[in-house]
Amino acid sequence: MAKNPEAVSRLCDLKQRERKPGSVIAANIQQLVDMGLDEQWLSLINHYWPAAISIVTPAGSNLDYLHQGVDSLALRIPTDKAIHKLLLKTGPIITSSVNQPRELPANNISEAIGLIIVHQLY
């Protein structure tokens, strides 16, 4: 979960990610504000969501563990109702693909499961 520095660190270690933060998905703007993102800035982009669009926003030093020193984060508020319900329960989540850097992405569920097993992403 995006509010848990240990969980974010574990994901970054598993994915061998350095200075390449994942996207953060949330149920609503308030979850992002509660996480420490700037409410004024978010209010300027709120009209774009929910949608299948990620928007890169500035992120302060309070979120260093998330943005890994790049001082910005890609944020999204998805439209899918099931994902929305999940995010209401969990809070914001940091996302990532299952493939490792410079590795071809999975094209279907079977390939994704195979990558999860091969890279022990569980």
Secondary structure as UniProt FT lines:
FT   TURN            2..3
FT   HELIX           5..15
FT   STRAND          23..25
FT   HELIX           29..35
FT   HELIX           39..45
FT   HELIX           46..48
FT   STRAND          55..58
FT   HELIX           61..63
FT   HELIX           64..67
FT   TURN            68..69
FT   STRAND          72..76
FT   HELIX           81..90
FT   STRAND          93..95
FT   TURN            101..102
FT   HELIX           109..118
FT   TURN            119..120
//
